[in-house]
Amino acid sequence: MHQSIVSLFQTGKPLQIIGVPNALFAKMAEEVGFQALYLSGASLSANAFAYPDLGLLSLETLLDEAARLVGATTLPLLVDIDNGWDHPLLLEVAQEEFSRLGGVAALQIEDQAGVKRCGHREGIQLVSPEEMCERISILKKGSFEVVARTDAFQQEGIEKTIQRCHLYGEAGADLFFVEAVPSLEVVHQLKRALKKPLLLNLTEFGKTPTFSKEEMAKAGVEALLYPLTLSRVLWGEGKRFLEQFQKESSQKFVLEKMMNREELYQLLDYERFEKIVDRITP
């Protein structure tokens, strides 16, 4: 079993949880010093299938990707399962399968209803607090922590968001994820009111400002989530490279930006695998 997410929290030092698009980048994140990883539904939808973030991923797809990520590193993994397919039976199966998989530190469940949407879009519909508490209770049977995400702020305001969080905590949630927080003032309100740790989503180009680690430390926030930061860099740089490469006569103009062969082999532990091949090759 990998270390829990909550056990990594330190006073005055928010935990940075980085979203990774695949197992290779998970290894890179561990190598450079990140302590926790995130499997984002939005990232997997876009990177693997070129789908939007509308809850289109199956349980099997999430399980397969989670297995690859926990197999590639020793870091705890938080897995985004959206709204649990808005179905208690599927959620029961999910908690059993993720428990059987092992190595997943936490599952994230949200209180959206029906076809889920990106939390920074309009048109979001919520389930009742009671139905969300049922979702949390189902997941609490598993061998992982439960992150309760609420999308209530845009629809119901700060007071009802706090009320929901209190109920979710009573149902067993280990930490709260309040989506689309619009200001530092709201962050402080949440921290004063909530009795369990707060995870803040610092995704780019949405309704939440790009707060610094220092600001969040002063506010007492325990964990910071960067679900698409790495992917957005790869997408932006990748598109610019393709536009330029299509005009060039060779790839020489970009060689200095590449990970070279030796660096890749080191990251992949190539020599260890090669020695195994040498032992079994006649």
N, C-alpha and C positions, 0 to 999 in steps of 0.2 A: 504493500500500500504506500502511496505517495503521501507526503506531509499534508495536513489540512491547510486550508486557506486562512482560517481565523487564527491559527497558531503562529502565523507569520506577522501579525499586526504588532507594530511597535508604537509607543506613545510619541507623538510628534514627528513620525516618519511614515507617511502613507505608503502602503504597498502598491507598486505599479504592476498591474496585470495586463500583459501585452497579448493582443490577438495575433495569431500566426496563421498564414495561409496554407501551410503544409508542414510535414515532419522535418524537412531540411531547415526551414526557418525556425522551427522549434529548437533544434540543436544550436543554431546560431544564437538565439535568445538566451539559452542557458549558458553558452560559452562566454557571452559578453557580460553576464551578471544578473539578468532578470531572475526573479524568484518564483513567478507564477505565470501560467499561460491561460489563454482564453480561446475556446472554440466558438466562434461567432456564427450564428445562422446566416447573417447577412454576408459575411465574408465567404463562407463555404458555398452559398447559393451563387454568388457572383463569380468566384474563382473557379469552381468546379463545373458549373452548369450555365453560366451567363444568365442566371435568373435574378429577378428582383427579390427584395426581402419581404416576401408575402407568405411565409410559412409553408413553402413548397417542398421542404426537405422531409424525407421519410425517416422513421426511427432507424432503419437499417443503415441508411447513409450516415447518420450521425454516429452510430455505434462504430462503423468501419473507420471513420475519420478519427474518432476519439481513440480507438485502439492504436492507430498509427502514431498519434501524438504521444500517448503515454508510453509507447514502446521506444520512442526516440530519445526521451529525456527522463530525468529523475524529478522534474518539476511537477508540482500540483497543477491539475487542469480543472478549470471551470468550464462547464459545457452549457451552452444556451439551447434550451429545448422549446423556445418560444412559449406558446400557451398550452403545451402538452397535447396538441392536436385537438384541443377543446373537447376531450373525450376521456372520462375517468378510467375506462377500461384500458385504453391505449397508454394512459399514464401509469397504471398499475404494471403493465408489461414493461414500460420504459424503466421504472425503478428496479424491476427484477433483472432486466438485461444489463443495465449499467452496474448494478451491484455484482452481477456475475462476471462482468468484464474486469472489474477491479482497476485500481490506479486512478480513477476519476475522483478528484477531491470534493467537487461540488457540482450540483445541478442548479441552473437558473430557470425559474418558472415565472411567467408574467400573468397579469390579470386582464389581459385582452380577451374579447369574445370573438367567436366566429373566425373568419379569415383575418389573421393578424396583419398589422401594418408596421412599418418602421415607426418607432416612437417619436420621431420628429416630423411626422406627416399629419395631415388633418384626417378626420373621418374615423378616428379610433373609437371602438365600442368596448365597454368594460363589462365583465361579469360582476355579480354581486360580491361583496366581501365574503359572504358565507361560502360561495362556490370557490373562490380563491383559497379560502382556508381549507376546503376539502382537498384541493390540489396539493397544498403544502403537506397536509396530513398523510396523503398517499406517498409522497416522496420521502417523508420522514421515516418510512419503513426501510429505506435503503441504507447503504453503507457509505454515505456521503453527507456533506453539509448542504443546506438548502438556502439559496439566494432568492428572496422574494422581490421580484421587480414589480413596481406599480407604475402604470401610465395614467394615474388619476389626476396629476397636477393640472394638465391642460383642460381636462373635462370638468373637474370638481373643485379645484383650488387647493390651497395649502392645508386648511383645517381638515377637510375630508381625507386628504392624502395622509395626514398624520394619524387620523382615526383608523384608516385602513392598515397602516403599518403596525399600529398597536395590536390590532386583531391578528395580523399575520404573524407577529411575534408570539402571541399567545398560542397560535396553531403550531408553532415550532420552528419558524424561520430563524436561521442563524445570523443572517445579516440582510439589510434592506438595500434595494437598488431603486432609487426614485429617478424616473426617466424625465428628460427634458427640463432640468432645473435651469431657470433663466438668469439667476443673479447670485452674487455672493451673499446678499441679504437672506435669500431663501435657504442657501446652504446653512447659514448660522441658525435660522429658525428650525430647520430639520434637526440639526445636532443638539439644540437645546431640548427638543421635544422627544426625540427617540431614545429608547433605552438599550438598543442593540446597535452594533456597528453599521456604518453607512458606507456603501460603495457608490462612487459617483462616476457616471459615464462621461468621459471627456472626448467623445467622438467629434470630429471636425465638421464644420459647415452646417451645424444644426442649431438648435435653440439654446444650447449651453455654451457659454464662453469658454475659451481655451485657458482655463485657470492654470496657474503654475503649481508645482508641488509645494512651494513655500506658502502660497495662499491657502492651500488645502490643509497643510500641516497646522497653520494657525487656527483654522476653523475646526480642527479636531477630526477631520475625515480620515477614516481608517484605510480605505482602499480606493485606488484610481484605476479606471478601466479605459483601455485604448483599443477598442475592438477592430478598427479599420485603419489605424494610423499607418502601419507597415504596408498593408495592401494598397492604400491610396498613394503612397510613395512609389510603389512598384508599378501601379497603373499609370500614374502621371509620367514617370521617367520612361517606362516602357513605350508608351504612345509616342513621346517625343523622339525616342530612339528610332522607332519604326519609320516615322516621318522622315528623319534625316537619313537613315540607312538606305531607304528607297532611292535616294538621290546620289549616294556615294558609290565609288568604284570598288571599295573594299571596307572591311570592318576596322581598319587600322585606326581610324579617328576615335574609336571608343575603347581600344585595348586597355588603356590605363584605368578605366572605370570597372573593368571586369575582375571577378575573382579568378585568379590564375589556377592552373592545373594543380600545383602543389598545395595551395590553400584549400582547394576543394577536397583533394585526397586526404589532407590532414583532418578536415571536418568530418569526412566520411569514415575515418579510421581505415583507409584503403589497405594499408600494409598488413593489418591484422587479418582482414578477409583474404588477402592474397596468400598469406602463409597457410591458411586453411585449405585454399585451393591447391597449393603446392603439395600439401600432405596427402590429399586424396587423389591427386592426378598421377596415374601410372607413369 
